Amino acid sequence: MTTLSAWFNKRKEEQKQALRENEVNIDDSIGKLWSLCYNCNSQLPKKDLENNNMVCPVCDYHFRIGARERIKLVVDEGTFEEYFSNVKGVDPLGFVDTKPYSKRQEEAFQKTGLDEAVVTGTGEINGQKAALAVMDFEYMGGSMGSVVGEKVTRIMETALEMKIPVIVFTASGGARMQESALSLMQMAKTSCAVARLNEAKILYITVLCEPTFGGVTASFGTLGDIMIAEKGARIGFAGRRVIEQTIKQKLPSDFQTAEYLLKYGQIDFIVERKEMKEKLSKIISFHTK
């Protein structure tokens, strides 16, 4: 019988092997100046990619971006005020898999400069005030633990007091299982906060980014009054492989993409990154009037 530790070690080796297979065969000095598009395999100058909002100019593939970068793209300069940065994670279960949970949190901070997988605050979009919760996939896969659920709930409560719209950008692999049931409880807590927004007739917009899966999809991620997705974003609950193994069938090639969801009426719009600020501005303006 395979032990849990052996399973984790095997998974880690598989991930390392996948990285080795996808490694770009160019020297380090060039690698710092060029990026490989995961979609079309084009080698792109990093500076050009950054100037194009991290969107491939060849195939229009939208690379993942961090929470701070996304805020800069949609919020008027100098208007963002961060809230609840003092809410920080702990290790309630003393959880250890291949390494302690507290060590993973420390590494995620070193990698991203963030204390958690979501940044919350208020800002203006073309002069219109809104509350924002912006998730960052680089922080432990954007997983939703107690702090993520708490910060998302608090910013919604702040929007209720201020009577301003709420915009949430999701990018998550699901619940943070190092916190077990405490993580799963955040689904109910955030959903209740969305219900209070609905009762107060406060506009709630969700922007589903690459990727959005698991508990975030099953709670506040798909409860928006208006649901937007970035082009090409993968959105779902369970992963493709898990579903195929369960139903014993091959799924369509575009399954769980933004385009697939739009075709079946599960989202309202697909918006390119360069147009996101204007689209959000128009939606807020329309509903304010």
Backbone as CSV, one residue per row, in Angstrom:
resi,resn,N_x,N_y,N_z,CA_x,CA_y,CA_z,C_x,C_y,C_z
1,MET,0.841,-1.197,0.000,0.000,0.000,0.000,0.887,1.262,0.000
2,THR,0.579,2.212,-0.887,1.363,3.433,-1.000,1.081,4.372,0.171
3,THR,2.156,4.827,0.833,1.980,5.769,1.942,1.756,7.177,1.395
4,LEU,1.213,8.043,2.243,0.974,9.432,1.839,2.285,10.120,1.494
5,SER,3.339,9.851,2.267,4.642,10.452,2.013,5.196,10.017,0.660
6,ALA,5.033,8.731,0.339,5.510,8.223,-0.950,4.746,8.859,-2.102
7,TRP,3.447,9.068,-1.891,2.617,9.692,-2.933,3.091,11.120,-3.213
8,PHE,3.383,11.875,-2.134,3.859,13.247,-2.295,5.213,13.267,-3.005
9,ASN,6.116,12.346,-2.621,7.439,12.290,-3.248,7.345,11.967,-4.728
10,LYS,6.445,11.036,-5.085,6.253,10.665,-6.481,5.713,11.846,-7.276
11,ARG,4.745,12.567,-6.684,4.155,13.718,-7.361,5.201,14.810,-7.589
12,LYS,6.063,15.011,-6.586,7.097,16.025,-6.703,8.060,15.701,-7.845
13,GLU,8.428,14.423,-7.960,9.328,13.998,-9.032,8.686,14.167,-10.401
14,GLU,7.367,13.877,-10.493,6.654,14.053,-11.761,6.640,15.516,-12.189
15,GLN,6.455,16.412,-11.210,6.453,17.846,-11.512,7.827,18.311,-11.979
16,LYS,8.891,17.816,-11.331,10.249,18.177,-11.733,10.546,17.691,-13.150
17,GLN,10.076,16.458,-13.454,10.291,15.904,-14.782,9.580,16.730,-15.847
18,ALA,8.346,17.165,-15.531,7.574,17.985,-16.473,8.286,19.310,-16.748
19,LEU,8.881,19.883,-15.702,9.619,21.133,-15.885,10.848,20.926,-16.759
20,ARG,11.542,19.792,-16.552,12.727,19.497,-17.360,12.372,19.318,-18.829
21,GLU,11.220,18.675,-19.088,10.802,18.427,-20.467,10.429,19.711,-21.194
22,ASN,9.926,20.711,-20.422,9.485,21.963,-21.030,10.553,23.063,-20.997
23,GLU,11.731,22.714,-20.512,12.797,23.710,-20.359,13.254,24.235,-21.721
24,VAL,13.427,25.546,-21.813,13.886,26.165,-23.053,15.400,26.002,-23.154
25,ASN,15.880,25.529,-24.287,17.287,25.241,-24.468,18.052,26.485,-24.949
26,ILE,18.134,27.495,-24.084,18.930,28.689,-24.366,19.702,29.028,-23.104
27,ASP,20.850,29.705,-23.263,21.666,29.958,-22.076,21.011,30.980,-21.162
28,ASP,21.514,31.027,-19.909,20.882,31.826,-18.859,20.794,33.303,-19.204
29,SER,21.832,33.847,-19.835,21.840,35.273,-20.142,20.728,35.625,-21.114
30,ILE,20.503,34.746,-22.116,19.419,34.978,-23.074,18.073,34.752,-22.394
31,GLY,18.022,33.735,-21.513,16.764,33.405,-20.835,16.220,34.542,-20.001
32,LYS,17.115,35.423,-19.548,16.660,36.573,-18.766,16.007,37.641,-19.638
33,LEU,16.259,37.568,-20.927,15.752,38.581,-21.847,14.573,38.090,-22.689
34,TRP,14.368,36.783,-22.714,13.329,36.207,-23.572,12.393,35.326,-22.759
35,SER,11.158,35.216,-23.231,10.148,34.336,-22.622,9.576,33.425,-23.693
36,LEU,9.178,32.233,-23.271,8.561,31.278,-24.184,7.051,31.307,-23.998
37,CYS,6.301,31.479,-25.076,4.843,31.432,-24.993,4.406,29.979,-24.846
38,TYR,3.630,29.703,-23.808,3.184,28.343,-23.544,2.199,27.839,-24.598
39,ASN,1.575,28.766,-25.300,0.534,28.391,-26.252,1.084,28.135,-27.660
40,CYS,1.910,29.051,-28.173,2.388,28.924,-29.557,3.882,28.647,-29.654
41,ASN,4.566,28.568,-28.485,6.004,28.282,-28.435,6.883,29.366,-29.071
42,SER,6.349,30.550,-29.249,7.152,31.653,-29.767,8.087,32.167,-28.671
43,GLN,9.321,32.498,-29.055,10.240,33.122,-28.115,10.082,34.632,-28.233
44,LEU,9.727,35.251,-27.126,9.338,36.660,-27.128,10.294,37.486,-26.263
45,PRO,10.702,38.650,-26.726,11.480,39.545,-25.861,10.658,39.927,-24.625
46,LYS,11.243,39.750,-23.452,10.505,40.007,-22.215,9.999,41.445,-22.142
47,LYS,10.796,42.375,-22.638,10.397,43.783,-22.580,9.154,44.016,-23.435
48,ASP,9.112,43.418,-24.626,7.942,43.562,-25.494,6.714,42.942,-24.859
49,LEU,6.916,41.799,-24.205,5.802,41.111,-23.547,5.249,41.956,-22.406
50,GLU,6.119,42.550,-21.616,5.689,43.406,-20.512,4.953,44.645,-21.021
51,ASN,5.458,45.209,-22.127,4.808,46.391,-22.705,3.443,46.071,-23.303
52,ASN,3.205,44.782,-23.574,1.920,44.336,-24.126,1.034,43.729,-23.044
53,ASN,1.238,44.157,-21.789,0.440,43.686,-20.650,0.515,42.175,-20.458
54,MET,1.677,41.584,-20.758,1.906,40.144,-20.612,0.925,39.322,-21.453
55,VAL,0.705,39.799,-22.668,-0.126,39.083,-23.646,0.735,38.811,-24.873
56,CYS,0.746,37.559,-25.330,1.578,37.186,-26.473,1.124,37.945,-27.720
57,PRO,2.008,38.684,-28.387,1.624,39.428,-29.593,1.402,38.523,-30.806
58,VAL,1.827,37.261,-30.712,1.680,36.325,-31.830,0.324,35.623,-31.803
59,CYS,-0.025,35.037,-30.632,-1.260,34.234,-30.549,-2.288,34.792,-29.577
60,ASP,-1.971,35.906,-28.906,-2.886,36.554,-27.962,-3.065,35.760,-26.667
61,TYR,-2.148,34.866,-26.369,-2.211,34.119,-25.110,-1.980,35.070,-23.944
62,HIS,-2.851,34.988,-22.919,-2.742,35.850,-21.742,-1.925,35.140,-20.657
63,PHE,-0.709,35.614,-20.434,0.116,35.058,-19.365,-0.498,35.416,-18.009
64,ARG,-0.189,34.622,-17.002,-0.618,34.960,-15.646,0.142,36.200,-15.180
65,ILE,-0.539,37.055,-14.445,0.127,38.213,-13.838,-0.232,38.273,-12.362
66,GLY,0.583,38.974,-11.597,0.374,39.067,-10.160,-0.714,40.059,-9.787
67,ALA,-1.079,40.037,-8.512,-2.145,40.914,-8.018,-1.768,42.384,-8.159
68,ARG,-0.535,42.748,-7.819,-0.111,44.150,-7.901,-0.133,44.645,-9.342
69,GLU,0.332,43.798,-10.270,0.340,44.177,-11.681,-1.083,44.384,-12.200
70,ARG,-1.984,43.524,-11.761,-3.378,43.638,-12.220,-4.036,44.906,-11.683
71,ILE,-3.731,45.249,-10.454,-4.278,46.480,-9.867,-3.798,47.696,-10.663
72,LYS,-2.525,47.694,-11.059,-1.990,48.805,-11.850,-2.711,48.948,-13.190
73,LEU,-3.149,47.821,-13.745,-3.798,47.838,-15.057,-5.219,48.396,-15.012
74,VAL,-5.931,48.178,-13.900,-7.355,48.542,-13.882,-7.695,49.719,-12.972
75,VAL,-6.822,50.058,-12.037,-7.141,51.108,-11.059,-6.393,52.386,-11.427
76,ASP,-7.087,53.514,-11.318,-6.460,54.809,-11.599,-5.226,54.992,-10.708
77,GLU,-4.189,55.516,-11.299,-2.919,55.671,-10.588,-3.081,56.530,-9.327
78,GLY,-2.540,56.017,-8.229,-2.541,56.753,-6.971,-3.828,56.684,-6.174
79,THR,-4.824,55.904,-6.659,-6.115,55.872,-5.954,-6.321,54.597,-5.140
80,PHE,-5.447,53.588,-5.321,-5.678,52.325,-4.599,-5.232,52.439,-3.149
81,GLU,-6.138,52.076,-2.265,-5.844,52.055,-0.830,-6.053,50.627,-0.329
82,GLU,-4.960,50.013,0.112,-5.053,48.616,0.550,-5.696,48.503,1.927
83,TYR,-6.547,47.483,2.075,-7.219,47.197,3.338,-6.802,45.806,3.836
84,PHE,-6.768,45.645,5.143,-6.621,44.351,5.812,-5.290,43.663,5.528
85,SER,-4.252,44.436,5.264,-2.931,43.842,5.075,-2.380,43.284,6.385
86,ASN,-3.000,43.693,7.501,-2.567,43.206,8.812,-3.092,41.812,9.114
87,VAL,-4.030,41.303,8.297,-4.566,39.953,8.514,-3.592,38.957,7.893
88,LYS,-2.926,38.181,8.744,-1.892,37.265,8.269,-2.193,35.828,8.687
89,GLY,-1.656,34.906,7.914,-1.935,33.489,8.142,-1.137,32.896,9.290
90,VAL,-1.661,31.818,9.831,-0.974,31.030,10.856,-1.003,29.567,10.401
91,ASP,-0.510,28.678,11.234,-0.504,27.241,10.939,-1.333,26.536,12.006
92,PRO,-2.673,26.588,11.884,-3.527,26.107,12.966,-3.408,24.620,13.267
93,LEU,-2.998,23.821,12.284,-2.941,22.368,12.468,-1.515,21.837,12.620
94,GLY,-0.530,22.724,12.503,0.852,22.255,12.507,1.079,21.259,11.381
95,PHE,0.552,21.582,10.216,0.503,20.623,9.098,1.873,20.457,8.438
96,VAL,2.210,19.191,8.129,3.453,18.887,7.432,3.163,17.859,6.345
97,ASP,3.592,18.161,5.083,3.584,17.120,4.048,5.049,16.847,3.704
98,THR,5.533,17.356,2.572,6.970,17.231,2.300,7.764,18.293,3.057
99,LYS,7.073,19.327,3.538,7.698,20.355,4.371,6.604,20.996,5.215
100,PRO,6.946,21.670,6.310,5.930,22.298,7.165,5.160,23.387,6.413
101,TYR,3.884,23.520,6.750,3.033,24.543,6.144,3.608,25.932,6.394
102,SER,4.125,26.171,7.592,4.701,27.483,7.914,5.884,27.801,6.988
103,LYS,6.644,26.781,6.611,7.759,26.966,5.690,7.241,27.326,4.296
104,ARG,6.170,26.699,3.868,5.568,27.011,2.564,5.075,28.465,2.533
105,GLN,4.479,28.919,3.635,4.015,30.300,3.715,5.195,31.272,3.608
106,GLU,6.280,30.941,4.284,7.467,31.802,4.254,8.050,31.863,2.837
107,GLU,8.103,30.725,2.156,8.626,30.672,0.789,7.735,31.451,-0.174
108,ALA,6.414,31.359,0.031,5.478,32.097,-0.819,5.657,33.601,-0.650
109,PHE,5.928,34.032,0.582,6.183,35.459,0.828,7.461,35.909,0.122
110,GLN,8.518,35.091,0.221,9.787,35.433,-0.431,9.627,35.505,-1.946
111,LYS,8.787,34.653,-2.503,8.594,34.581,-3.946,7.774,35.746,-4.481
112,THR,6.738,36.144,-3.745,5.773,37.121,-4.262,5.814,38.478,-3.580
113,GLY,6.344,38.532,-2.355,6.288,39.770,-1.588,4.927,40.013,-0.970
114,LEU,4.034,39.027,-1.073,2.687,39.144,-0.526,2.567,38.324,0.749
115,ASP,1.702,38.786,1.665,1.462,38.039,2.894,0.426,36.948,2.692
116,GLU,-0.379,37.076,1.644,-1.402,36.063,1.353,-1.740,36.075,-0.132
117,ALA,-2.656,35.173,-0.514,-2.961,34.971,-1.935,-4.001,35.950,-2.472
118,VAL,-4.343,36.974,-1.700,-5.284,37.986,-2.192,-4.895,39.355,-1.647
119,VAL,-5.055,40.368,-2.484,-4.857,41.763,-2.072,-6.214,42.442,-2.134
120,THR,-6.598,43.116,-1.057,-7.911,43.762,-0.997,-7.758,45.255,-0.730
121,GLY,-8.705,46.028,-1.235,-8.676,47.468,-1.013,-9.727,48.176,-1.833
122,THR,-9.644,49.492,-1.859,-10.554,50.295,-2.671,-9.731,51.161,-3.621
123,GLY,-10.344,51.525,-4.724,-9.677,52.377,-5.693,-10.682,52.922,-6.680
124,GLU,-10.203,53.723,-7.608,-11.081,54.311,-8.612,-10.756,53.749,-9.995
125,ILE,-11.820,53.493,-10.753,-11.682,53.033,-12.135,-12.312,54.101,-13.013
126,ASN,-11.466,54.867,-13.684,-11.920,56.038,-14.433,-12.783,56.954,-13.555
127,GLY,-12.301,57.170,-12.336,-12.954,58.081,-11.413,-14.109,57.502,-10.629
128,GLN,-14.414,56.213,-10.828,-15.551,55.586,-10.129,-15.030,54.648,-9.042
129,LYS,-15.474,54.884,-7.825,-14.960,54.142,-6.667,-15.484,52.710,-6.662
130,ALA,-14.590,51.764,-6.310,-14.971,50.357,-6.211,-14.098,49.669,-5.174
131,ALA,-14.638,48.596,-4.607,-13.859,47.743,-3.705,-13.331,46.566,-4.518
132,LEU,-12.078,46.185,-4.260,-11.461,45.124,-5.054,-10.827,44.051,-4.176
133,ALA,-10.932,42.817,-4.662,-10.180,41.692,-4.103,-9.494,41.020,-5.285
134,VAL,-8.172,41.024,-5.280,-7.403,40.534,-6.429,-6.520,39.374,-5.976
135,MET,-6.770,38.197,-6.526,-6.029,37.000,-6.130,-4.738,36.871,-6.933
136,ASP,-3.758,36.203,-6.336,-2.449,36.016,-6.965,-2.104,34.530,-6.953
137,PHE,-2.033,33.925,-8.136,-1.796,32.483,-8.235,-0.394,32.095,-7.777
138,GLU,0.550,33.037,-7.824,1.927,32.718,-7.453,2.067,32.434,-5.964
139,TYR,1.110,32.902,-5.164,1.167,32.626,-3.726,0.432,31.312,-3.456
140,MET,1.180,30.233,-3.368,0.642,28.898,-3.083,-0.531,28.537,-3.992
141,GLY,-0.368,28.808,-5.266,-1.401,28.451,-6.231,-2.705,29.190,-6.028
142,GLY,-2.644,30.373,-5.404,-3.870,31.138,-5.163,-4.874,30.391,-4.300
143,SER,-4.389,29.456,-3.504,-5.309,28.625,-2.714,-6.019,29.455,-1.649
144,MET,-7.276,29.072,-1.379,-8.104,29.824,-0.436,-8.030,29.208,0.954
145,GLY,-7.302,29.875,1.827,-7.266,29.490,3.227,-8.101,30.456,4.062
146,SER,-7.919,30.396,5.367,-8.711,31.228,6.283,-8.521,32.718,6.022
147,VAL,-7.280,33.127,5.735,-7.008,34.550,5.544,-7.628,35.058,4.244
148,VAL,-7.526,34.274,3.171,-8.139,34.681,1.906,-9.643,34.864,2.087
149,GLY,-10.296,33.887,2.710,-11.737,34.000,2.938,-12.099,35.184,3.814
150,GLU,-11.275,35.434,4.835,-11.534,36.548,5.749,-11.387,37.890,5.046
151,LYS,-10.309,38.051,4.252,-10.075,39.322,3.569,-11.144,39.590,2.502
152,VAL,-11.543,38.562,1.768,-12.595,38.731,0.756,-13.907,39.123,1.434
153,THR,-14.223,38.467,2.535,-15.455,38.790,3.266,-15.423,40.213,3.812
154,ARG,-14.293,40.602,4.390,-14.187,41.943,4.981,-14.304,43.046,3.932
155,ILE,-13.710,42.843,2.754,-13.790,43.902,1.741,-15.218,44.020,1.212
156,MET,-15.945,42.911,1.197,-17.361,42.971,0.807,-18.175,43.724,1.860
157,GLU,-17.863,43.496,3.113,-18.548,44.210,4.188,-18.218,45.708,4.143
158,THR,-16.976,46.023,3.778,-16.579,47.429,3.620,-17.370,48.082,2.489
159,ALA,-17.537,47.351,1.392,-18.314,47.864,0.254,-19.764,48.098,0.641
160,LEU,-20.298,47.240,1.498,-21.671,47.430,1.994,-21.784,48.747,2.753
161,GLU,-20.809,49.024,3.608,-20.835,50.261,4.391,-20.681,51.487,3.499
162,MET,-19.807,51.370,2.495,-19.517,52.515,1.628,-20.492,52.621,0.448
163,LYS,-21.286,51.539,0.266,-22.245,51.483,-0.848,-21.546,51.680,-2.202
164,ILE,-20.502,50.881,-2.413,-19.771,50.926,-3.679,-19.711,49.516,-4.270
165,PRO,-19.535,49.389,-5.595,-19.471,48.069,-6.232,-18.263,47.268,-5.756
166,VAL,-18.365,45.952,-5.915,-17.266,45.049,-5.575,-16.807,44.332,-6.844
167,ILE,-15.496,44.310,-7.060,-14.920,43.568,-8.184,-13.894,42.587,-7.623
168,VAL,-14.060,41.314,-7.970,-13.130,40.281,-7.519,-12.457,39.648,-8.731
169,PHE,-11.132,39.630,-8.726,-10.349,38.931,-9.747,-9.889,37.602,-9.148
170,THR,-10.328,36.508,-9.728,-9.980,35.195,-9.189,-8.838,34.565,-9.975
171,ALA,-7.967,33.858,-9.259,-6.909,33.044,-9.865,-6.506,32.049,-8.787
172,SER,-7.026,30.835,-8.881,-6.889,29.918,-7.756,-6.949,28.460,-8.194
173,GLY,-6.190,27.645,-7.477,-6.263,26.204,-7.689,-7.276,25.544,-6.785
174,GLY,-7.876,26.315,-5.852,-8.897,25.741,-4.974,-8.621,26.005,-3.510
175,ALA,-9.202,25.178,-2.664,-9.064,25.333,-1.218,-7.650,24.957,-0.770
176,ARG,-7.202,25.576,0.306,-5.868,25.279,0.854,-5.989,24.155,1.874
177,MET,-5.669,22.946,1.434,-5.959,21.778,2.248,-5.043,21.645,3.466
178,GLN,-3.980,22.453,3.540,-3.159,22.461,4.761,-3.944,22.982,5.957
179,GLU,-5.095,23.624,5.674,-5.938,24.122,6.759,-7.220,23.300,6.907
180,SER,-7.342,22.242,6.126,-8.438,21.283,6.254,-9.806,21.965,6.256
181,ALA,-10.664,21.622,7.234,-12.032,22.137,7.261,-12.085,23.652,7.415
182,LEU,-11.066,24.240,8.026,-11.039,25.695,8.181,-11.017,26.383,6.816
183,SER,-10.336,25.757,5.863,-10.301,26.288,4.511,-11.659,26.125,3.828
184,LEU,-12.253,24.954,3.969,-13.544,24.691,3.320,-14.648,25.608,3.858
185,MET,-14.551,26.000,5.114,-15.552,26.898,5.708,-15.586,28.261,5.022
186,GLN,-14.479,28.636,4.367,-14.435,29.948,3.708,-15.405,30.022,2.535
187,MET,-15.741,28.876,1.950,-16.703,28.857,0.849,-18.057,29.376,1.327
188,ALA,-18.493,28.893,2.485,-19.778,29.323,3.038,-19.721,30.779,3.492
189,LYS,-18.605,31.157,4.127,-18.485,32.526,4.657,-18.525,33.567,3.543
190,THR,-17.748,33.329,2.482,-17.715,34.296,1.378,-19.041,34.316,0.619
191,SER,-19.693,33.161,0.504,-20.986,33.101,-0.186,-22.047,33.881,0.581
192,CYS,-21.984,33.824,1.906,-22.921,34.598,2.728,-22.681,36.097,2.551
193,ALA,-21.420,36.493,2.422,-21.098,37.905,2.200,-21.653,38.373,0.857
194,VAL,-21.554,37.524,-0.168,-22.119,37.859,-1.479,-23.639,38.011,-1.381
195,ALA,-24.273,37.147,-0.594,-25.724,37.229,-0.416,-26.132,38.562,0.207
196,ARG,-25.324,39.061,1.133,-25.627,40.354,1.755,-25.473,41.491,0.738
197,LEU,-24.491,41.380,-0.142,-24.363,42.367,-1.221,-25.607,42.363,-2.090
198,ASN,-26.082,41.173,-2.404,-27.264,41.033,-3.254,-28.496,41.650,-2.598
199,GLU,-28.662,41.400,-1.308,-29.814,41.951,-0.578,-29.768,43.479,-0.560
200,ALA,-28.570,44.031,-0.492,-28.410,45.491,-0.449,-28.359,46.108,-1.846
201,LYS,-28.490,45.246,-2.889,-28.448,45.706,-4.291,-27.127,46.410,-4.624
202,ILE,-26.038,45.856,-4.078,-24.684,46.333,-4.389,-24.152,45.507,-5.559
203,LEU,-23.666,46.160,-6.603,-23.159,45.474,-7.778,-21.928,44.641,-7.420
204,TYR,-21.954,43.372,-7.863,-20.838,42.461,-7.607,-20.377,41.853,-8.934
205,ILE,-19.131,42.144,-9.316,-18.566,41.674,-10.585,-17.422,40.711,-10.295
206,THR,-17.424,39.561,-10.972,-16.305,38.643,-10.857,-15.562,38.584,-12.196
207,VAL,-14.243,38.604,-12.123,-13.399,38.464,-13.307,-12.577,37.192,-13.111
208,LEU,-12.883,36.171,-13.898,-12.258,34.861,-13.751,-10.997,34.812,-14.614
209,CYS,-9.861,34.621,-13.961,-8.569,34.651,-14.645,-7.950,33.256,-14.648
210,GLU,-6.892,33.110,-15.364,-6.198,31.827,-15.523,-5.327,31.515,-14.313
211,PRO,-5.559,30.357,-13.623,-6.733,29.489,-13.709,-7.652,29.762,-12.523
212,THR,-8.919,29.363,-12.612,-9.834,29.469,-11.471,-10.509,28.113,-11.265
213,PHE,-10.186,27.446,-10.159,-10.689,26.100,-9.913,-11.064,25.907,-8.444
214,GLY,-11.690,24.784,-8.170,-11.945,24.329,-6.810,-12.912,25.193,-6.025
215,GLY,-12.577,25.402,-4.734,-13.485,26.073,-3.816,-13.811,27.498,-4.177
216,VAL,-12.901,28.198,-4.866,-13.179,29.571,-5.296,-14.271,29.566,-6.369
217,THR,-14.157,28.636,-7.329,-15.197,28.494,-8.354,-16.529,28.111,-7.717
218,ALA,-16.473,27.277,-6.698,-17.694,26.771,-6.065,-18.292,27.744,-5.065
219,SER,-17.697,28.925,-4.922,-18.261,29.899,-3.973,-18.311,31.278,-4.617
220,PHE,-17.552,32.230,-4.094,-17.701,33.619,-4.539,-17.286,33.851,-5.985
221,GLY,-16.489,32.940,-6.568,-16.015,33.129,-7.928,-17.100,33.112,-8.989
222,THR,-18.157,32.362,-8.740,-19.213,32.228,-9.755,-20.562,32.756,-9.267
223,LEU,-20.526,33.687,-8.335,-21.770,34.267,-7.812,-21.959,35.718,-8.250
224,GLY,-21.158,36.166,-9.182,-21.233,37.561,-9.600,-22.531,37.916,-10.302
225,ASP,-22.977,39.144,-10.111,-24.108,39.648,-10.895,-23.720,39.665,-12.367
226,ILE,-22.465,40.030,-12.617,-21.894,39.989,-13.969,-20.590,39.215,-13.877
227,MET,-20.445,38.209,-14.749,-19.262,37.350,-14.727,-18.468,37.537,-16.009
228,ILE,-17.228,37.961,-15.834,-16.313,38.205,-16.946,-15.182,37.184,-16.852
229,ALA,-14.628,36.789,-17.988,-13.441,35.939,-17.994,-12.394,36.537,-18.921
230,GLU,-11.146,36.388,-18.545,-10.076,36.764,-19.463,-9.980,35.733,-20.580
231,LYS,-9.538,36.180,-21.735,-9.430,35.310,-22.894,-8.534,34.107,-22.588
232,GLY,-9.062,32.908,-22.892,-8.290,31.687,-22.735,-8.197,31.140,-21.333
233,ALA,-8.781,31.802,-20.342,-8.686,31.346,-18.953,-9.335,29.980,-18.781
234,ARG,-8.714,29.127,-17.985,-9.305,27.838,-17.644,-10.096,27.991,-16.349
235,ILE,-11.334,27.509,-16.393,-12.258,27.709,-15.264,-13.011,26.403,-15.025
236,GLY,-13.062,25.958,-13.781,-13.800,24.735,-13.486,-13.770,24.439,-12.007
237,PHE,-14.255,23.248,-11.656,-14.179,22.805,-10.257,-13.072,21.770,-10.134
238,ALA,-13.324,20.547,-10.564,-12.272,19.527,-10.589,-11.455,19.667,-11.864
239,GLY,-10.255,19.129,-11.846,-9.390,19.190,-13.017,-9.865,18.258,-14.124
240,ARG,-9.403,18.540,-15.320,-9.798,17.778,-16.509,-9.519,16.274,-16.352
241,ARG,-8.315,15.944,-15.891,-7.935,14.540,-15.776,-8.821,13.794,-14.777
242,VAL,-9.146,14.448,-13.667,-10.010,13.824,-12.657,-11.386,13.513,-13.244
243,ILE,-11.931,14.463,-14.007,-13.256,14.274,-14.609,-13.235,13.136,-15.624
244,GLU,-12.207,13.116,-16.478,-12.111,12.062,-17.487,-11.995,10.684,-16.847
245,GLN,-11.230,10.577,-15.757,-11.094,9.301,-15.061,-12.395,8.875,-14.381
246,THR,-13.183,9.870,-13.965,-14.448,9.569,-13.281,-15.531,9.121,-14.254
247,ILE,-15.677,9.840,-15.373,-16.765,9.526,-16.307,-16.335,8.567,-17.415
248,LYS,-15.013,8.240,-17.448,-14.476,7.303,-18.446,-14.746,7.767,-19.875
249,GLN,-14.651,9.074,-20.084,-14.851,9.634,-21.422,-13.828,10.730,-21.680
250,LYS,-13.518,10.924,-22.963,-12.619,12.000,-23.358,-13.419,13.286,-23.476
251,LEU,-12.909,14.360,-22.896,-13.600,15.651,-22.926,-13.171,16.460,-24.142
252,PRO,-14.014,17.421,-24.582,-13.645,18.278,-25.725,-12.353,19.035,-25.437
253,SER,-11.612,19.353,-26.487,-10.307,20.006,-26.325,-10.419,21.375,-25.663
254,ASP,-11.553,22.066,-25.867,-11.723,23.407,-25.287,-12.501,23.382,-23.972
255,PHE,-12.711,22.197,-23.421,-13.464,22.052,-22.167,-12.810,22.869,-21.051
256,GLN,-13.628,23.539,-20.244,-13.207,24.356,-19.104,-12.450,25.623,-19.500
257,THR,-12.532,26.030,-20.750,-11.954,27.312,-21.145,-13.025,28.396,-21.085
258,ALA,-12.594,29.647,-21.061,-13.546,30.758,-21.040,-14.472,30.692,-22.248
259,GLU,-13.907,30.332,-23.404,-14.692,30.272,-24.633,-15.766,29.195,-24.553
260,TYR,-15.438,28.075,-23.937,-16.400,26.976,-23.768,-17.533,27.409,-22.841
261,LEU,-17.185,28.070,-21.738,-18.201,28.521,-20.786,-19.115,29.573,-21.387
262,LEU,-18.545,30.461,-22.205,-19.367,31.480,-22.857,-20.374,30.843,-23.805
263,LYS,-19.935,29.820,-24.514,-20.803,29.145,-25.478,-22.026,28.533,-24.797
264,TYR,-21.854,28.078,-23.548,-22.959,27.441,-22.829,-23.593,28.360,-21.780
265,GLY,-23.337,29.659,-21.877,-24.028,30.638,-21.053,-23.615,30.699,-19.606
266,GLN,-22.419,30.230,-19.272,-21.989,30.235,-17.873,-21.245,31.504,-17.478
267,ILE,-20.825,32.296,-18.457,-20.248,33.609,-18.181,-20.897,34.623,-19.132
268,ASP,-20.718,35.896,-18.839,-21.373,36.938,-19.634,-20.492,37.506,-20.734
269,PHE,-19.193,37.661,-20.446,-18.280,38.258,-21.425,-16.931,37.570,-21.364
270,ILE,-16.209,37.634,-22.486,-14.767,37.390,-22.490,-14.121,38.723,-22.852
271,VAL,-13.197,39.160,-22.032,-12.590,40.472,-22.225,-11.073,40.328,-22.292
272,GLU,-10.462,40.952,-23.287,-9.011,40.968,-23.377,-8.449,41.915,-22.319
273,ARG,-7.247,41.618,-21.880,-6.642,42.364,-20.774,-6.559,43.862,-21.055
274,LYS,-6.199,44.221,-22.271,-6.039,45.642,-22.604,-7.358,46.402,-22.551
275,GLU,-8.485,45.678,-22.633,-9.800,46.322,-22.633,-10.513,46.224,-21.287
276,MET,-9.859,45.564,-20.300,-10.542,45.262,-19.042,-10.963,46.523,-18.284
277,LYS,-10.085,47.500,-18.186,-10.416,48.703,-17.415,-11.620,49.423,-18.002
278,GLU,-11.644,49.595,-19.320,-12.762,50.289,-19.959,-14.067,49.514,-19.805
279,LYS,-13.987,48.199,-19.909,-15.204,47.368,-19.760,-15.767,47.491,-18.353
280,LEU,-14.904,47.398,-17.350,-15.357,47.527,-15.960,-15.930,48.919,-15.707
281,SER,-15.271,49.930,-16.250,-15.734,51.306,-16.086,-17.139,51.493,-16.649
282,LYS,-17.379,50.940,-17.833,-18.690,51.079,-18.472,-19.775,50.348,-17.689
283,ILE,-19.443,49.164,-17.181,-20.426,48.394,-16.403,-20.805,49.146,-15.130
284,ILE,-19.787,49.674,-14.425,-20.052,50.419,-13.185,-20.877,51.665,-13.494
285,SER,-20.504,52.386,-14.534,-21.219,53.610,-14.928,-22.682,53.319,-15.240
286,PHE,-22.909,52.260,-16.011,-24.263,51.882,-16.410,-25.140,51.573,-15.186
287,HIS,-24.594,50.809,-14.244,-25.389,50.399,-13.075,-25.536,51.546,-12.059
288,THR,-24.550,52.431,-12.030,-24.668,53.586,-11.130,-25.795,54.489,-11.561
289,LYS,-25.884,54.707,-12.878,-26.953,55.560,-13.394,-28.309,54.917,-13.193
